[in-house]
């Protein structure tokens, strides 16, 4: 039998989070961002689960968009990084994908192709990764006008650098730069807000928002967990207790003996580690949950195992399932203890962990 280390994916919670994004975005619409294999949740299954709610999806690259088509979902899909080669243009036209254009060489490819997909123009408002400077936008639009029919130009996008930190005014500044940059094209659509921007008071949503991490129940906002923002955990990472023993004062556990018992301690070994995507840097004190009780990690996480202090769960025994993150322990809490963010943990769950998809109590192996 396979070991019982699994990631349970609650598609009902996924839809709940998407609908919350829609309420926060209104009157704008929300395109669901499902890149990076649906933030580790399975892009095909996420696309199917949201197909009845989301009118449009967004991904990073062509192979992710094609995976949505392979899932049998024919919704519009926006490629946020646009085309990575000239050959991509024909595929995007054939599949009806919408592409973000951020550089001159992509305009060259469109010009050479003849037929063009629907295009969004990325505006660099200060993040300085991708996009055209506002000062050259008129030239870009003029050139695009000679390449694509007017109806093929959907609008403009930008990306916020600091929306997760409500103490900063950078997002206000980027919003102003974006609004001023595109003012000459009022009929074209605009998209700026990432997950974090949904929770900023008085933040303009324009025409489309792009919720990502919030769809999966993790927090996009510094100092807040997903549940504190009204989000529900979509992934529950759980693994069984495989051994329980009592350590005497002075005895240690795990590599490096980084934790030593100061009192008699009932300890459990959990069948999960960094080989499954659990963060190695989640040290002693990182929360977990078993049998209705919060417990804590002790010692160093290894590739296939980690140790927990069962003092707070005296009834726990081998075979019991331990929640490493999910509904009882937010992935944001674990991330904080590991010195990272929920995004990295969710996308980092490895392929050897089966995803089990559940909706309204019905489960099916992914």
C-alpha positions, 0 to 999 in steps of 0.5 A: 500500500502507498504511504498516506502522505497526501495533499487534499484539495478542496474545490469548494474552498477554491470556488469560495475564495474566487467568489470572494475575489469577485466581490472585492473586485466588483464592478471589475471582473476577476481572471483566475490566475492558475499558473505554476500548476495551479499554485501546486494544486493541479492546473487541470483540476483547478481549471475544471473546478473554476470553469463555471465561475471564472470567465477568463484564466491567466497563466505565465506561459504557453505550456500552462495554457495548453494544459488548460485546453488538455483539461477540456476547458475552452475559456479565454486564457491570458499568457502573462509573459506573452510569447517566448518564441515566434512559433508561439504566435500561431499556437496562440491564434489557433487556441484563442489565447490572449498574449501580454506584449512587454517587449519590442521583439514580441512586436516583431514576431507579431509583425512577421506572423501576419495573423495575430492573437488578442493582445494586452500591452504591459506598462512598466509603472515602477516594478521594472521587470517587464513592460513598456515605459509610459514615455514610449507607449504612444509609439508602441500603440501606433506600431501595434495599430499597423500589426493588429486589427483594432478588435485584437487589442484588448487593453493594458496591464501592469503589476504592483510591487508592494501591494502586500504592504499596506503601510507603503504608498507605492501602489497608489503611485503605480496606480496613478502612473498607470492611469495617466499612461493609458488615458489616451485609450479610454475604450481599452480595458485595464488590469492591475490588481493582484491578490493583495490589491483586492484588500487595499481600501479604495484601490481602483480595480479597473476592468479586470483583477488578477487574483492568484494566491488568494484563490488557494487560501493563503494570504497575500497581505503582510501580517495577515493569515488567509483565514483572517482575510476570509479565505479558506484553505484549499490544500491540506497537507497531511501525513501519518504518524509512523512511530511514537516513543518517549524521550528521556531528559537529555535525549535528542532527535534528528540530524544535528541534535538541534533539539534535546528534551529537557523533560520526559517527552512523548514524541512522534515521527511523521512520514513527511519531509523536504522530499515532499516539499515540507520546508527544511527550515521549519524549526522547533515550534512550527505548528501542526495538528493531530486529533483535535490538538495543536502540536509543534515540530521539534528538531530538524526536518529531514527528507522523509520524516519530521518529529513532533512533540505529542505532549499536547496530544496524549491520545495520538498513536501510530497511524493517526493523520497529522495536518502539516498545514490546512484548515487547522494550521494555516500555511501562512503560519508554517511559512512564517516559521520557515522564513518564507511565504505561503506561495513557495510552500504550496507550489513546492509540494512535490510530485510524490505527494498525491493530490486528492480532490474533494468537493462536498465530501466526495473524494477522488484520487487525482 
